[in-house]
Amino acid sequence: MAARPRTHKVNIPNLYCKLDRRTSKVYWQYRHPITGKFIGFGTDGDTAREAAIAANSMLTEQQSKQINFMVDMTIKNTTTKDAGIRIVDWVNKYLEIQEERVLHGEIKKTTFKTRKSCALVLSKRLPNVRLSNLDTKSIAAILDEYKVEGKARMAQILRATWGDLFKEAQHSGEVESGFNPAMATRIPKAKVSRARLSFPEWKAIYAAADKLQPYAKNSMLIALISGQRRTDISNMKFSDVWDGHLHITQSKTGSRLALPLTLFLPELNLSLGDAIKQCRDRVVSKYIIHHTRPHGSAMPGDPIGSNGLSRVFMEARNMSGIKFSKNSTPPSFHEQRSLAERLYSTHGVDTQTLLGHKTASMTEKYHDDRGAD
């Protein structure tokens, strides 16, 4: 005779269920592993299981911290290799330092967010290892996991952030000068998969944008003629136009540019001044690229965020019917910056100055068409 089915199988430590035969209801209980007392978790099995897993995790973490505290107290006055701050504690201090740098304008908020997420990866993977004991092999193993998953670019960012983390540790005296196991690892090579944008493709996407709000085509014109990043385009104001130039302070680098309104792109037979005039309409707005009708919480005249620019570009790209290689990611709004560099360079324009790059090597990366032309 087969055994009756177990409808309330429990395989989570410290979690128990009990059937009340009077009401035929199943009640869940959690037994505290230290005090031995039972805590009622109600009748919802899924909720009880999640709560039990969370409780076990919290208790394990608490016990680990208590053990670490006892070990630290034991070796407090020694000079052995086991002494030193743990990774989880240093990461917390490192993030405090980065927050101060944001307040002083030394780094951008986006940089802080990236460093925070990368630093937390290290503290979650190796929380109780002492900073001075962390070796290159351990870091390389984590980076290799990301590379195997096809996340080589993320592995590059992790390596760079962890390298900065150890530089701060050297500055604070937590590790010896020159100790940086992250920088001793090989730099992961990330193959760029995003397709470049050719001018014929741009024209097809621009034509498809006719079906969208006017700012879709206007933003594409400004992007191609000015060669600026999408955030800087969304921040452009009509008041930035004076003395025959469009004045820009690039949000990423802080570089200041003054692009002449006579900047002319022969492929479009338009100047920068012509493109800006085309952005003027019956809607009163101080922003060059703006909403012309209500959209969600945005009102006519409000600026278009950088994500909004990317979204309408993607919509126009999809409506154009252009087919891109399956082995590559379709070009984004940002690819217009590379296209602008390639077009202007054929006309002898100083594209390094136009794009606001500090080095010629960065401009060369934008000049690589990846076979698009």
C-alpha positions in Angstrom: 0.0 0.0 0.0 1.4 3.4 -1.0 2.1 6.0 1.6 -0.3 8.9 1.7 1.0 12.0 0.0 2.8 14.7 2.1 1.2 18.0 1.2 3.1 19.9 3.7 6.7 18.7 3.4 9.1 20.8 5.4 12.8 20.8 4.5 13.8 24.2 6.0 15.6 24.1 9.3 13.7 25.2 12.4 10.4 25.4 10.5 7.5 23.1 11.7 3.9 22.7 10.6 1.0 21.4 12.7 -2.5 20.2 11.6 -5.5 21.3 13.6 -7.9 18.4 13.1 -10.8 20.5 14.4 -10.5 23.1 11.7 -8.4 21.1 9.2 -6.0 24.1 9.0 -2.2 23.8 9.0 -0.4 26.1 11.3 3.3 27.0 10.8 5.8 27.6 13.6 9.4 28.6 13.8 11.6 27.3 16.6 14.3 29.7 17.6 17.5 27.6 17.6 19.0 29.4 20.6 16.1 30.0 23.0 14.1 27.0 21.8 10.9 29.0 21.9 8.3 28.6 19.1 7.0 31.6 17.1 3.7 31.4 15.2 4.1 32.0 11.4 0.4 31.7 10.5 -1.3 29.5 8.0 0.2 30.6 4.7 2.9 28.0 3.8 4.8 30.1 1.2 5.0 33.1 3.5 6.1 30.9 6.4 8.9 29.3 4.3 10.2 32.7 3.2 10.1 34.0 6.7 12.0 30.9 8.0 14.7 31.2 5.4 15.1 34.9 6.2 15.3 34.2 10.0 17.9 31.5 9.5 20.0 33.8 7.4 19.8 36.6 9.9 20.8 34.3 12.8 23.7 32.8 10.8 25.0 36.3 10.0 24.6 37.4 13.6 26.5 34.3 14.9 29.2 34.9 12.3 29.6 38.5 13.5 29.8 37.4 17.1 32.5 34.8 16.3 34.4 37.4 14.4 34.2 39.8 17.3 35.5 37.2 19.7 38.4 36.4 17.3 39.2 40.1 16.9 39.3 40.5 20.7 41.6 37.6 21.0 44.2 38.9 18.6 43.7 42.6 19.3 47.1 43.1 20.7 49.0 40.8 18.4 50.9 41.5 15.3 50.2 38.3 13.5 49.1 38.0 9.9 45.5 37.3 11.1 45.2 40.9 12.4 43.6 43.6 10.2 40.2 44.9 9.0 37.8 42.5 7.4 36.6 43.1 3.8 32.9 43.7 4.8 34.1 46.4 7.3 36.5 48.1 4.9 33.8 48.2 2.1 31.5 50.1 4.5 34.3 52.6 5.2 35.2 52.8 1.5 31.6 53.7 0.6 31.7 56.5 3.3 34.8 57.9 1.7 33.1 57.8 -1.8 30.0 59.6 -0.4 32.3 62.4 0.9 33.9 62.6 -2.5 30.5 63.1 -4.1 29.7 65.9 -1.7 32.9 67.6 -2.5 32.3 67.3 -6.2 35.3 65.0 -6.8 33.2 62.2 -8.4 29.7 62.0 -9.9 26.7 60.3 -8.3 26.6 57.8 -11.1 30.3 56.9 -10.4 29.4 56.4 -6.7 26.5 54.1 -7.6 28.7 52.0 -9.8 31.5 51.7 -7.2 28.9 50.9 -4.5 27.4 48.0 -6.5 30.9 46.6 -7.3 32.2 47.0 -3.8 29.2 45.2 -2.4 29.9 42.2 -4.7 33.2 41.8 -3.0 31.9 42.1 0.5 29.1 39.6 -0.2 31.4 37.1 -1.7 34.2 37.3 0.8 32.8 39.2 3.8 35.0 37.7 6.6 38.3 37.5 4.8 40.7 40.1 6.2 41.7 42.7 3.6 45.4 42.1 4.0 44.9 38.3 3.4 42.9 38.6 0.2 44.9 37.2 -2.7 44.9 37.6 -6.4 43.7 34.1 -7.0 40.4 34.8 -5.1 39.7 37.9 -7.1 40.6 36.3 -10.4 38.2 33.4 -9.6 35.3 35.9 -9.2 36.2 37.8 -12.4 36.5 34.5 -14.3 32.9 33.7 -13.3 31.6 36.9 -14.9 33.7 36.3 -18.1 32.3 32.7 -18.4 28.8 34.2 -18.2 29.6 36.6 -21.1 29.9 39.6 -18.8 33.4 40.7 -19.6 32.6 44.4 -19.5 31.2 43.9 -16.0 34.3 42.1 -15.0 36.4 45.1 -16.2 34.3 47.5 -14.1 34.6 45.2 -11.0 38.4 45.0 -11.4 38.7 48.8 -11.8 36.6 49.4 -8.7 38.3 46.9 -6.5 41.7 48.4 -7.6 40.5 51.8 -6.4 39.2 50.1 -3.2 42.7 48.9 -2.4 44.3 52.2 -3.3 42.1 53.8 -0.7 43.1 51.1 1.8 46.8 51.9 1.1 46.1 55.6 1.7 44.3 54.8 5.0 47.1 52.4 6.2 44.8 49.3 6.2 47.2 47.5 3.9 50.9 47.9 3.0 51.9 50.3 0.3 51.7 48.7 -3.1 49.4 45.9 -2.0 46.7 45.6 -4.7 45.7 42.1 -5.7 42.9 43.4 -7.9 45.4 45.3 -10.2 47.6 42.1 -10.3 44.8 40.3 -12.3 44.7 40.2 -16.1 42.4 42.9 -17.6 39.3 41.1 -19.0 38.9 41.7 -22.7 35.3 42.7 -23.6 34.3 42.3 -27.2 32.1 45.2 -28.3 28.8 43.8 -29.6 26.9 47.0 -30.3 26.6 47.8 -34.0 27.7 51.1 -35.4 25.3 53.3 -37.2 25.8 54.1 -40.9 24.5 57.3 -42.4 22.0 55.5 -44.7 20.6 53.7 -41.6 20.4 57.1 -39.8 18.4 58.5 -42.6 16.0 55.6 -42.6 15.5 55.9 -38.8 15.0 59.7 -39.1 12.3 59.2 -41.7 10.5 56.7 -39.5 10.6 59.2 -36.6 7.9 61.2 -38.6 5.3 59.1 -36.8 6.5 60.1 -33.3 6.5 63.4 -31.4 8.5 66.2 -33.0 11.3 66.0 -30.4 12.2 62.5 -31.8 13.5 64.1 -35.1 14.8 67.2 -33.5 16.9 65.3 -31.0 18.4 63.2 -33.8 19.3 66.4 -35.7 20.9 68.0 -32.7 22.8 64.7 -31.9 24.3 64.3 -35.3 25.2 68.0 -35.9 26.5 68.7 -32.4 28.0 65.2 -31.7 27.1 65.5 -28.0 26.0 63.0 -25.5 22.3 62.4 -24.8 22.4 63.9 -21.3 24.0 67.1 -22.6 21.4 67.2 -25.4 18.5 66.9 -22.9 20.0 69.7 -20.8 20.5 72.1 -23.7 18.5 75.4 -23.4 17.8 78.2 -25.8 19.5 80.5 -23.3 22.7 78.6 -23.9 22.9 80.2 -27.4 24.7 83.5 -27.3 27.6 85.3 -29.0 27.0 83.1 -32.1 27.7 79.9 -30.2 25.9 77.1 -28.4 27.6 76.9 -25.0 27.8 73.4 -23.4 29.2 72.1 -20.1 29.5 68.4 -20.6 27.9 66.5 -17.6 30.3 63.6 -17.8 33.7 65.3 -17.8 32.8 68.9 -17.0 34.5 70.1 -20.2 33.2 73.4 -21.5 32.5 73.8 -25.2 31.3 76.6 -27.4 30.1 75.2 -30.7 29.6 77.8 -33.5 26.1 78.1 -34.8 27.8 78.0 -38.3 28.9 74.4 -37.6 27.8 72.8 -40.9 27.2 69.1 -41.8 27.2 68.8 -45.6 25.4 65.4 -45.5 22.4 67.1 -44.0 22.9 70.5 -45.7 22.2 72.0 -42.3 24.1 74.1 -39.7 23.8 73.8 -35.9 21.9 77.2 -36.0 19.4 75.8 -38.5 18.8 72.7 -36.3 18.2 74.8 -33.2 15.7 77.0 -35.1 13.8 73.9 -36.2 13.3 73.1 -32.5 11.4 76.3 -31.9 7.6 75.9 -32.0 4.5 77.3 -30.5 5.2 75.6 -27.2 6.9 77.9 -24.7 9.9 76.1 -23.3 13.4 77.0 -22.2 14.7 73.6 -23.4 15.8 73.0 -27.0 14.4 69.4 -26.9 11.1 69.5 -25.2 7.6 67.9 -25.0 5.0 69.4 -27.3 2.0 67.7 -25.6 1.3 66.0 -22.2 3.0 62.7 -21.7 2.5 61.0 -18.4 3.4 63.5 -15.7 5.3 65.6 -18.2 3.7 68.8 -19.5 4.3 70.7 -22.8 7.6 72.5 -22.5 9.2 70.1 -20.1 12.6 68.7 -21.0 13.0 65.2 -22.4 15.1 63.0 -20.1 18.1 61.0 -21.5 16.1 57.8 -21.2 13.3 59.4 -23.2 15.6 60.2 -26.0 16.8 56.6 -26.1 13.3 55.3 -26.0 12.0 57.3 -29.0 15.2 56.5 -31.0 14.6 52.8 -30.4 11.0 53.1 -31.5 12.0 54.9 -34.7 14.8 52.3 -35.3 12.3 49.4 -34.9 9.8 51.2 -37.2 12.4 51.7 -39.9 12.5 48.0 -40.6 16.3 47.9 -40.6 17.7 44.4 -39.9 20.9 44.2 -37.8 23.2 41.3 -37.4 22.1 38.7 -34.8 25.6 38.7 -33.3 25.4 42.4 -32.4 23.2 44.7 -30.4 21.3 47.3 -32.5 22.8 50.8 -32.4 21.5 53.1 -29.6 21.0 56.8 -29.5 24.6 57.2 -28.4 25.9 55.8 -31.7 25.0 59.1 -33.4 28.0 60.5 -31.5 30.3 58.1 -33.3 28.6 58.7 -36.6 29.0 62.5 -36.2 32.7 62.0 -35.5 33.2 59.9 -38.7 31.2 62.3 -40.9 33.0 65.4 -39.6 36.4 63.8 -39.8 36.0 63.4 -43.6 35.5 67.2 -43.8 38.7 68.0 -41.8 36.9 69.0 -38.6 38.8 68.7 -35.3 36.6 66.0 -33.8 38.5 65.6 -30.6 37.6 69.2 -29.7 34.1 68.7 -31.0 33.4 65.7 -28.9 35.2 67.1 -25.9 37.6 64.2 -25.5 40.7 64.7 -23.4 42.8 62.2 -25.4 43.1 61.4 -29.1 42.9 57.7 -28.3 39.3 58.1 -27.1 38.4 59.8 -30.3 40.0 57.0 -32.3 37.6 54.5 -30.6 34.7 56.6 -31.9 36.3 56.7 -35.3 36.2 52.8 -35.6 33.1 52.1 -37.7 33.2 48.3 -36.9 32.3 47.6 -40.5 29.2 49.8 -40.6 30.4 51.7 -43.6 
